[in-house]
Amino acid sequence: MTGWADLCIRKFGAPVKVTSAETPEGREGCGIISPITPRDLNDKALVSSAGVYDRERYLFIAQSSLIAAEETGRTVTCGNVIYELRRAEPVTVGGALSHWEGVLRLKEGAGT
């Protein structure tokens, strides 16, 4: 049975491919990628001693089948853009895995 989160991600998401060191062939499915932007660019929490906080982060909402918790070195490809999956957390509903939520960063040298 397909969960409601999976249906929503397929309806509103885009085709993505998640690869890792353990699965270089990757898994294909759907995901939602959205920029994470600060509410106020003058927010003091965004300024560090080295300058302005790096805002090039993206929220990633993925189908439950796209990510395996034990994998390392994960990347997400959407269209011609490659992202590093910095962190991913499973979201459970009723004790079952519903979907994954994570943070992406553009992969250096990806030539976006």
N, CA, C and O atoms as CSV, one atom per row, in Angstrom:
chain,resi,resn,atom,element,x,y,z
A,1,MET,N,N,0.831,-1.180,0.000
A,1,MET,CA,C,0.000,0.000,0.000
A,1,MET,C,C,0.881,1.250,0.000
A,1,MET,O,O,1.863,1.323,0.739
A,2,THR,N,N,0.531,2.214,-0.816
A,2,THR,CA,C,1.278,3.452,-0.922
A,2,THR,C,C,0.732,4.463,0.076
A,2,THR,O,O,-0.479,4.660,0.181
A,3,GLY,N,N,1.650,5.106,0.814
A,3,GLY,CA,C,1.246,6.089,1.810
A,3,GLY,C,C,0.922,7.434,1.184
A,3,GLY,O,O,1.258,7.701,0.030
A,4,TRP,N,N,0.264,8.271,1.967
A,4,TRP,CA,C,-0.135,9.588,1.472
A,4,TRP,C,C,1.077,10.455,1.147
A,4,TRP,O,O,1.031,11.239,0.199
A,5,ALA,N,N,2.169,10.330,1.920
A,5,ALA,CA,C,3.363,11.145,1.650
A,5,ALA,C,C,3.962,10.773,0.298
A,5,ALA,O,O,4.368,11.644,-0.471
A,6,ASP,N,N,4.013,9.481,0.017
A,6,ASP,CA,C,4.545,9.010,-1.259
A,6,ASP,C,C,3.714,9.551,-2.422
A,6,ASP,O,O,4.262,9.985,-3.435
A,7,LEU,N,N,2.396,9.523,-2.272
A,7,LEU,CA,C,1.514,10.046,-3.326
A,7,LEU,C,C,1.742,11.543,-3.550
A,7,LEU,O,O,1.795,12.001,-4.692
A,8,CYS,N,N,1.876,12.299,-2.462
A,8,CYS,CA,C,2.112,13.748,-2.573
A,8,CYS,C,C,3.461,14.044,-3.219
A,8,CYS,O,O,3.567,14.939,-4.058
A,9,ILE,N,N,4.482,13.299,-2.833
A,9,ILE,CA,C,5.813,13.518,-3.404
A,9,ILE,C,C,5.805,13.208,-4.898
A,9,ILE,O,O,6.415,13.935,-5.682
A,10,ARG,N,N,5.117,12.132,-5.301
A,10,ARG,CA,C,5.034,11.810,-6.730
A,10,ARG,C,C,4.255,12.867,-7.494
A,10,ARG,O,O,4.588,13.180,-8.637
A,11,LYS,N,N,3.209,13.425,-6.865
A,11,LYS,CA,C,2.383,14.422,-7.544
A,11,LYS,C,C,3.099,15.767,-7.685
A,11,LYS,O,O,3.052,16.388,-8.746
A,12,PHE,N,N,3.757,16.212,-6.623
A,12,PHE,CA,C,4.341,17.550,-6.615
A,12,PHE,C,C,5.854,17.574,-6.803
A,12,PHE,O,O,6.432,18.645,-6.984
A,13,GLY,N,N,6.497,16.425,-6.763
A,13,GLY,CA,C,7.949,16.363,-6.863
A,13,GLY,C,C,8.447,16.235,-8.289
A,13,GLY,O,O,7.686,16.300,-9.254
A,14,ALA,N,N,9.744,16.054,-8.381
A,14,ALA,CA,C,10.421,15.902,-9.671
A,14,ALA,C,C,11.219,14.600,-9.651
A,14,ALA,O,O,11.549,14.089,-8.581
A,15,PRO,N,N,11.529,14.066,-10.824
A,15,PRO,CA,C,12.360,12.861,-10.868
A,15,PRO,C,C,13.748,13.140,-10.300
A,15,PRO,O,O,14.386,14.127,-10.665
A,16,VAL,N,N,14.208,12.275,-9.413
A,16,VAL,CA,C,15.538,12.401,-8.826
A,16,VAL,C,C,16.208,11.035,-8.820
A,16,VAL,O,O,15.559,9.996,-8.940
A,17,LYS,N,N,17.524,11.072,-8.676
A,17,LYS,CA,C,18.298,9.841,-8.540
A,17,LYS,C,C,19.229,10.025,-7.350
A,17,LYS,O,O,19.972,11.004,-7.281
A,18,VAL,N,N,19.188,9.079,-6.412
A,18,VAL,CA,C,20.033,9.122,-5.224
A,18,VAL,C,C,21.086,8.034,-5.371
A,18,VAL,O,O,20.756,6.858,-5.527
A,19,THR,N,N,22.358,8.429,-5.319
A,19,THR,CA,C,23.461,7.476,-5.385
A,19,THR,C,C,24.266,7.559,-4.096
A,19,THR,O,O,24.187,8.545,-3.364
A,20,SER,N,N,25.036,6.519,-3.828
A,20,SER,CA,C,25.886,6.495,-2.641
A,20,SER,C,C,27.121,5.667,-2.943
A,20,SER,O,O,27.247,5.070,-4.012
A,21,ALA,N,N,28.029,5.645,-1.979
A,21,ALA,CA,C,29.228,4.820,-2.139
A,21,ALA,C,C,28.838,3.346,-2.252
A,21,ALA,O,O,29.480,2.585,-2.976
A,22,GLU,N,N,27.792,2.949,-1.540
A,22,GLU,CA,C,27.357,1.556,-1.548
A,22,GLU,C,C,26.495,1.197,-2.760
A,22,GLU,O,O,26.474,0.040,-3.179
A,23,THR,N,N,25.790,2.167,-3.324
A,23,THR,CA,C,24.936,1.916,-4.498
A,23,THR,C,C,25.227,2.959,-5.584
A,23,THR,O,O,24.439,3.883,-5.783
A,24,PRO,N,N,26.353,2.812,-6.283
A,24,PRO,CA,C,26.710,3.790,-7.316
A,24,PRO,C,C,25.723,3.820,-8.482
A,24,PRO,O,O,25.626,4.826,-9.185
A,25,GLU,N,N,24.986,2.718,-8.692
A,25,GLU,CA,C,23.976,2.710,-9.758
A,25,GLU,C,C,22.769,3.559,-9.371
A,25,GLU,O,O,22.030,4.021,-10.240
A,26,GLY,N,N,22.570,3.763,-8.090
A,26,GLY,CA,C,21.542,4.663,-7.589
A,26,GLY,C,C,20.130,4.092,-7.573
A,26,GLY,O,O,19.858,2.996,-8.064
A,27,ARG,N,N,19.256,4.887,-6.988
A,27,ARG,CA,C,17.821,4.591,-6.951
A,27,ARG,C,C,17.091,5.774,-7.553
A,27,ARG,O,O,17.408,6.926,-7.255
A,28,GLU,N,N,16.118,5.491,-8.398
A,28,GLU,CA,C,15.348,6.565,-9.016
A,28,GLU,C,C,13.962,6.626,-8.408
A,28,GLU,O,O,13.373,5.609,-8.041
A,29,GLY,N,N,13.462,7.834,-8.312
A,29,GLY,CA,C,12.136,8.061,-7.758
A,29,GLY,C,C,11.796,9.533,-7.854
A,29,GLY,O,O,12.249,10.221,-8.769
A,30,CYS,N,N,11.007,10.017,-6.923
A,30,CYS,CA,C,10.614,11.426,-6.911
A,30,CYS,C,C,11.019,12.070,-5.603
A,30,CYS,O,O,11.087,11.423,-4.558
A,31,GLY,N,N,11.284,13.352,-5.689
A,31,GLY,CA,C,11.626,14.123,-4.513
A,31,GLY,C,C,11.251,15.576,-4.719
A,31,GLY,O,O,11.030,16.027,-5.843
A,32,ILE,N,N,11.185,16.294,-3.622
A,32,ILE,CA,C,10.904,17.721,-3.657
A,32,ILE,C,C,12.151,18.439,-3.145
A,32,ILE,O,O,12.648,18.131,-2.062
A,33,ILE,N,N,12.652,19.390,-3.922
A,33,ILE,CA,C,13.827,20.171,-3.546
A,33,ILE,C,C,13.414,21.634,-3.512
A,33,ILE,O,O,12.874,22.164,-4.483
A,34,SER,N,N,13.678,22.282,-2.374
A,34,SER,CA,C,13.284,23.676,-2.203
A,34,SER,C,C,14.391,24.432,-1.476
A,34,SER,O,O,14.927,23.925,-0.490
A,35,PRO,N,N,14.748,25.630,-1.937
A,35,PRO,CA,C,15.785,26.395,-1.246
A,35,PRO,C,C,15.379,26.707,0.191
A,35,PRO,O,O,14.220,27.009,0.476
A,36,ILE,N,N,16.353,26.627,1.082
A,36,ILE,CA,C,16.143,27.059,2.461
A,36,ILE,C,C,16.691,28.477,2.529
A,36,ILE,O,O,17.896,28.693,2.397
A,37,THR,N,N,15.812,29.425,2.732
A,37,THR,CA,C,16.248,30.824,2.759
A,37,THR,C,C,15.937,31.438,4.114
A,37,THR,O,O,14.925,31.108,4.732
A,38,PRO,N,N,16.791,32.315,4.569
A,38,PRO,CA,C,16.530,32.978,5.848
A,38,PRO,C,C,15.383,33.971,5.713
A,38,PRO,O,O,15.150,34.522,4.637
A,39,ARG,N,N,14.676,34.192,6.803
A,39,ARG,CA,C,13.572,35.151,6.795
A,39,ARG,C,C,14.068,36.579,6.702
A,39,ARG,O,O,13.434,37.434,6.084
A,40,ASP,N,N,15.198,36.822,7.316
A,40,ASP,CA,C,15.711,38.187,7.371
A,40,ASP,C,C,17.213,38.144,7.116
A,40,ASP,O,O,17.967,37.591,7.917
A,41,LEU,N,N,17.642,38.720,6.016
A,41,LEU,CA,C,19.063,38.697,5.682
A,41,LEU,C,C,19.902,39.500,6.675
A,41,LEU,O,O,21.126,39.363,6.691
A,42,ASN,N,N,19.276,40.328,7.495
A,42,ASN,CA,C,19.995,41.099,8.504
A,42,ASN,C,C,20.027,40.381,9.847
A,42,ASN,O,O,20.520,40.928,10.833
A,43,ASP,N,N,19.509,39.173,9.890
A,43,ASP,CA,C,19.467,38.398,11.132
A,43,ASP,C,C,20.890,38.153,11.627
A,43,ASP,O,O,21.723,37.632,10.885
A,44,LYS,N,N,21.171,38.521,12.863
A,44,LYS,CA,C,22.514,38.374,13.417
A,44,LYS,C,C,22.947,36.907,13.513
A,44,LYS,O,O,24.142,36.614,13.523
A,45,ALA,N,N,21.982,35.987,13.584
A,45,ALA,CA,C,22.325,34.563,13.650
A,45,ALA,C,C,22.965,34.083,12.349
A,45,ALA,O,O,23.619,33.040,12.334
A,46,LEU,N,N,22.785,34.830,11.259
A,46,LEU,CA,C,23.357,34.430,9.970
A,46,LEU,C,C,24.776,34.943,9.777
A,46,LEU,O,O,25.440,34.581,8.805
A,47,VAL,N,N,25.247,35.785,10.695
A,47,VAL,CA,C,26.578,36.373,10.560
A,47,VAL,C,C,27.509,35.710,11.560
A,47,VAL,O,O,27.217,35.646,12.754
A,48,SER,N,N,28.625,35.221,11.062
A,48,SER,CA,C,29.620,34.598,11.927
A,48,SER,C,C,30.872,35.464,11.922
A,48,SER,O,O,30.921,36.482,11.232
A,49,SER,N,N,31.878,35.070,12.684
A,49,SER,CA,C,33.116,35.843,12.718
A,49,SER,C,C,33.810,35.833,11.355
A,49,SER,O,O,34.596,36.731,11.052
A,50,ALA,N,N,33.527,34.839,10.547
A,50,ALA,CA,C,34.151,34.746,9.228
A,50,ALA,C,C,33.329,35.445,8.145
A,50,ALA,O,O,33.776,35.551,7.003
A,51,GLY,N,N,32.148,35.916,8.489
A,51,GLY,CA,C,31.323,36.597,7.491
A,51,GLY,C,C,29.891,36.128,7.534
A,51,GLY,O,O,29.354,35.805,8.593
A,52,VAL,N,N,29.279,36.095,6.362
A,52,VAL,CA,C,27.864,35.728,6.274
A,52,VAL,C,C,27.730,34.214,6.216
A,52,VAL,O,O,28.513,33.527,5.559
A,53,TYR,N,N,26.736,33.719,6.906
A,53,TYR,CA,C,26.438,32.286,6.937
A,53,TYR,C,C,26.100,31.798,5.534
A,53,TYR,O,O,25.439,32.504,4.773
A,54,ASP,N,N,26.547,30.607,5.192
A,54,ASP,CA,C,26.292,30.014,3.877
A,54,ASP,C,C,24.806,29.666,3.754
A,54,ASP,O,O,24.295,28.829,4.499
A,55,ARG,N,N,24.123,30.309,2.817
A,55,ARG,CA,C,22.685,30.090,2.644
A,55,ARG,C,C,22.376,29.140,1.496
A,55,ARG,O,O,21.207,28.957,1.156
A,56,GLU,N,N,23.368,28.543,0.901
A,56,GLU,CA,C,23.140,27.656,-0.236
A,56,GLU,C,C,22.756,26.253,0.225
A,56,GLU,O,O,23.474,25.282,-0.016
A,57,ARG,N,N,21.613,26.173,0.888
A,57,ARG,CA,C,21.110,24.890,1.350
A,57,ARG,C,C,19.716,24.680,0.780
A,57,ARG,O,O,19.006,25.635,0.465
A,58,TYR,N,N,19.340,23.419,0.654
A,58,TYR,CA,C,18.052,23.072,0.071
A,58,TYR,C,C,17.386,21.993,0.914
A,58,TYR,O,O,18.041,21.060,1.376
A,59,LEU,N,N,16.091,22.129,1.106
A,59,LEU,CA,C,15.299,21.106,1.772
A,59,LEU,C,C,15.015,20.006,0.757
A,59,LEU,O,O,14.670,20.289,-0.390
A,60,PHE,N,N,15.159,18.762,1.175
A,60,PHE,CA,C,14.905,17.617,0.302
A,60,PHE,C,C,13.895,16.709,0.985
A,60,PHE,O,O,14.136,16.220,2.089
A,61,ILE,N,N,12.776,16.488,0.332
A,61,ILE,CA,C,11.759,15.559,0.815
A,61,ILE,C,C,11.724,14.412,-0.190
A,61,ILE,O,O,11.448,14.614,-1.372
A,62,ALA,N,N,12.006,13.209,0.299
A,62,ALA,CA,C,12.173,12.066,-0.603
A,62,ALA,C,C,11.239,10.915,-0.261
A,62,ALA,O,O,10.840,10.730,0.889
A,63,GLN,N,N,10.907,10.157,-1.281
A,63,GLN,CA,C,10.123,8.937,-1.078
A,63,GLN,C,C,10.884,8.008,-0.134
A,63,GLN,O,O,12.113,8.035,-0.077
A,64,SER,N,N,10.152,7.202,0.592
A,64,SER,CA,C,10.758,6.319,1.593
A,64,SER,C,C,11.749,5.324,0.984
A,64,SER,O,O,12.676,4.884,1.662
A,65,SER,N,N,11.562,4.972,-0.274
A,65,SER,CA,C,12.416,3.966,-0.914
A,65,SER,C,C,13.729,4.519,-1.464
A,65,SER,O,O,14.573,3.748,-1.918
A,66,LEU,N,N,13.917,5.828,-1.432
A,66,LEU,CA,C,15.094,6.423,-2.066
A,66,LEU,C,C,16.353,6.418,-1.211
A,66,LEU,O,O,17.457,6.467,-1.752
A,67,ILE,N,N,16.217,6.360,0.099
A,67,ILE,CA,C,17.375,6.510,0.977
A,67,ILE,C,C,17.473,5.318,1.917
A,67,ILE,O,O,16.470,4.844,2.451
A,68,ALA,N,N,18.693,4.846,2.106
A,68,ALA,CA,C,18.970,3.811,3.103
A,68,ALA,C,C,19.861,4.452,4.166
A,68,ALA,O,O,20.884,5.055,3.843
A,69,ALA,N,N,19.475,4.322,5.416
A,69,ALA,CA,C,20.147,5.017,6.513
A,69,ALA,C,C,21.635,4.699,6.614
A,69,ALA,O,O,22.419,5.566,7.000
A,70,GLU,N,N,22.031,3.505,6.285
A,70,GLU,CA,C,23.424,3.097,6.476
A,70,GLU,C,C,24.362,3.542,5.352
A,70,GLU,O,O,25.574,3.355,5.465
A,71,GLU,N,N,23.846,4.111,4.297
A,71,GLU,CA,C,24.685,4.504,3.167
A,71,GLU,C,C,25.474,5.777,3.459
A,71,GLU,O,O,25.064,6.615,4.262
A,72,THR,N,N,26.607,5.896,2.789
A,72,THR,CA,C,27.477,7.065,2.963
A,72,THR,C,C,27.753,7.715,1.607
A,72,THR,O,O,27.524,7.107,0.562
A,73,GLY,N,N,28.244,8.947,1.634
A,73,GLY,CA,C,28.623,9.635,0.408
A,73,GLY,C,C,27.489,9.792,-0.579
A,73,GLY,O,O,27.668,9.586,-1.780
A,74,ARG,N,N,26.319,10.156,-0.078
A,74,ARG,CA,C,25.129,10.213,-0.934
A,74,ARG,C,C,25.063,11.511,-1.743
A,74,ARG,O,O,25.390,12.592,-1.254
A,75,THR,N,N,24.632,11.365,-2.989
A,75,THR,CA,C,24.368,12.516,-3.850
A,75,THR,C,C,22.965,12.379,-4.427
A,75,THR,O,O,22.426,11.280,-4.560
A,76,VAL,N,N,22.394,13.526,-4.764
A,76,VAL,CA,C,21.063,13.581,-5.358
A,76,VAL,C,C,21.184,14.324,-6.675
A,76,VAL,O,O,21.725,15.429,-6.714
A,77,THR,N,N,20.695,13.742,-7.742
A,77,THR,CA,C,20.700,14.382,-9.050
A,77,THR,C,C,19.263,14.661,-9.457
A,77,THR,O,O,18.403,13.781,-9.423
A,78,CYS,N,N,19.027,15.904,-9.841
A,78,CYS,CA,C,17.709,16.318,-10.321
A,78,CYS,C,C,17.950,17.137,-11.587
A,78,CYS,O,O,18.546,18.212,-11.527
A,79,GLY,N,N,17.491,16.635,-12.723
A,79,GLY,CA,C,17.824,17.289,-13.986
A,79,GLY,C,C,19.325,17.175,-14.199
A,79,GLY,O,O,19.884,16.079,-14.162
A,80,ASN,N,N,19.974,18.310,-14.420
A,80,ASN,CA,C,21.426,18.330,-14.593
A,80,ASN,C,C,22.149,18.865,-13.366
A,80,ASN,O,O,23.339,19.170,-13.437
A,81,VAL,N,N,21.456,18.982,-12.254
A,81,VAL,CA,C,22.041,19.542,-11.042
A,81,VAL,C,C,22.354,18.418,-10.056
A,81,VAL,O,O,21.521,17.547,-9.805
A,82,ILE,N,N,23.564,18.450,-9.503
A,82,ILE,CA,C,23.988,17.433,-8.547
A,82,ILE,C,C,24.166,18.091,-7.181
A,82,ILE,O,O,24.819,19.126,-7.049
A,83,TYR,N,N,23.567,17.458,-6.167
A,83,TYR,CA,C,23.638,17.949,-4.799
A,83,TYR,C,C,24.297,16.893,-3.917
A,83,TYR,O,O,24.225,15.698,-4.202
A,84,GLU,N,N,24.940,17.351,-2.841
A,84,GLU,CA,C,25.398,16.449,-1.795
A,84,GLU,C,C,24.284,16.359,-0.762
A,84,GLU,O,O,23.722,17.378,-0.360
A,85,LEU,N,N,23.968,15.164,-0.341
A,85,LEU,CA,C,22.989,14.985,0.722
A,85,LEU,C,C,23.747,15.092,2.037
A,85,LEU,O,O,24.448,14.163,2.437
A,86,ARG,N,N,23.600,16.230,2.705
A,86,ARG,CA,C,24.354,16.507,3.921
A,86,ARG,C,C,23.795,15.764,5.133
A,86,ARG,O,O,24.540,15.335,6.014
A,87,ARG,N,N,22.494,15.624,5.158
A,87,ARG,CA,C,21.841,14.989,6.304
A,87,ARG,C,C,20.466,14.531,5.858
A,87,ARG,O,O,19.825,15.190,5.039
A,88,ALA,N,N,20.012,13.417,6.385
A,88,ALA,CA,C,18.662,12.933,6.088
A,88,ALA,C,C,18.096,12.273,7.335
A,88,ALA,O,O,18.774,11.503,8.016
A,89,GLU,N,N,16.854,12.587,7.616
A,89,GLU,CA,C,16.169,12.032,8.786
A,89,GLU,C,C,14.908,11.303,8.329
A,89,GLU,O,O,14.149,11.825,7.513
A,90,PRO,N,N,14.685,10.097,8.853
A,90,PRO,CA,C,13.452,9.394,8.510
A,90,PRO,C,C,12.265,10.021,9.239
A,90,PRO,O,O,12.386,10.450,10.387
A,91,VAL,N,N,11.134,10.067,8.570
A,91,VAL,CA,C,9.899,10.546,9.177
A,91,VAL,C,C,8.954,9.353,9.253
A,91,VAL,O,O,8.635,8.737,8.236
A,92,THR,N,N,8.516,9.038,10.450
A,92,THR,CA,C,7.628,7.895,10.630
A,92,THR,C,C,6.221,8.362,10.997
A,92,THR,O,O,6.037,9.365,11.687
A,93,VAL,N,N,5.251,7.617,10.522
A,93,VAL,CA,C,3.846,7.854,10.842
A,93,VAL,C,C,3.260,6.514,11.266
A,93,VAL,O,O,3.300,5.541,10.513
A,94,GLY,N,N,2.723,6.474,12.464
A,94,GLY,CA,C,2.152,5.225,12.961
A,94,GLY,C,C,3.175,4.114,13.079
A,94,GLY,O,O,2.833,2.939,12.943
A,95,GLY,N,N,4.424,4.467,13.329
A,95,GLY,CA,C,5.474,3.466,13.489
A,95,GLY,C,C,6.097,2.978,12.195
A,95,GLY,O,O,7.028,2.174,12.227
A,96,ALA,N,N,5.602,3.448,11.049
A,96,ALA,CA,C,6.150,3.028,9.749
A,96,ALA,C,C,6.830,4.207,9.063
A,96,ALA,O,O,6.415,5.354,9.223
A,97,LEU,N,N,7.877,3.913,8.297
A,97,LEU,CA,C,8.585,4.956,7.561
A,97,LEU,C,C,7.662,5.590,6.534
A,97,LEU,O,O,7.122,4.900,5.669
A,98,SER,N,N,7.480,6.896,6.626
A,98,SER,CA,C,6.618,7.627,5.696
A,98,SER,C,C,7.433,8.200,4.546
A,98,SER,O,O,7.119,7.973,3.377
A,99,HIS,N,N,8.493,8.953,4.889
A,99,HIS,CA,C,9.354,9.581,3.891
A,99,HIS,C,C,10.618,10.055,4.588
A,99,HIS,O,O,10.782,9.865,5.793
A,100,TRP,N,N,11.505,10.671,3.828
A,100,TRP,CA,C,12.751,11.211,4.370
A,100,TRP,C,C,12.764,12.724,4.173
A,100,TRP,O,O,12.263,13.231,3.169
A,101,GLU,N,N,13.335,13.432,5.131
A,101,GLU,CA,C,13.568,14.867,5.002
A,101,GLU,C,C,15.050,15.108,5.227
A,101,GLU,O,O,15.640,14.582,6.171
A,102,GLY,N,N,15.638,15.897,4.363
A,102,GLY,CA,C,17.068,16.120,4.466
A,102,GLY,C,C,17.479,17.496,4.001
A,102,GLY,O,O,16.656,18.317,3.598
A,103,VAL,N,N,18.780,17.723,4.068
A,103,VAL,CA,C,19.378,18.985,3.652
A,103,VAL,C,C,20.385,18.695,2.554
A,103,VAL,O,O,21.243,17.823,2.692
A,104,LEU,N,N,20.268,19.436,1.465
A,104,LEU,CA,C,21.186,19.307,0.329
A,104,LEU,C,C,22.059,20.544,0.221
A,104,LEU,O,O,21.706,21.623,0.696
A,105,ARG,N,N,23.199,20.363,-0.410
A,105,ARG,CA,C,24.071,21.481,-0.777
A,105,ARG,C,C,24.570,21.178,-2.175
A,105,ARG,O,O,24.865,20.029,-2.505
A,106,LEU,N,N,24.666,22.223,-3.005
A,106,LEU,CA,C,25.188,22.004,-4.362
A,106,LEU,C,C,26.553,21.358,-4.294
A,106,LEU,O,O,27.396,21.765,-3.495
A,107,LYS,N,N,26.779,20.362,-5.117
A,107,LYS,CA,C,28.065,19.660,-5.119
A,107,LYS,C,C,29.098,20.520,-5.818
A,107,LYS,O,O,28.860,21.034,-6.911
A,108,GLU,N,N,30.236,20.670,-5.185
A,108,GLU,CA,C,31.302,21.483,-5.774
A,108,GLU,C,C,31.800,20.842,-7.062
A,108,GLU,O,O,31.953,19.624,-7.154
A,109,GLY,N,N,32.046,21.688,-8.046
A,109,GLY,CA,C,32.551,21.204,-9.310
A,109,GLY,C,C,31.516,20.496,-10.161
A,109,GLY,O,O,31.858,19.858,-11.157
A,110,ALA,N,N,30.251,20.604,-9.775
A,110,ALA,CA,C,29.199,19.913,-10.533
A,110,ALA,C,C,28.873,20.628,-11.826
A,110,ALA,O,O,28.211,20.064,-12.696
A,111,GLY,N,N,29.331,21.867,-11.965
A,111,GLY,CA,C,29.105,22.594,-13.209
A,111,GLY,C,C,27.651,22.944,-13.448
A,111,GLY,O,O,27.149,22.803,-14.563
A,112,THR,N,N,26.970,23.402,-12.402
A,112,THR,CA,C,25.557,23.712,-12.539
A,112,THR,C,C,25.338,24.920,-13.364
A,112,THR,O,O,24.194,25.321,-13.579
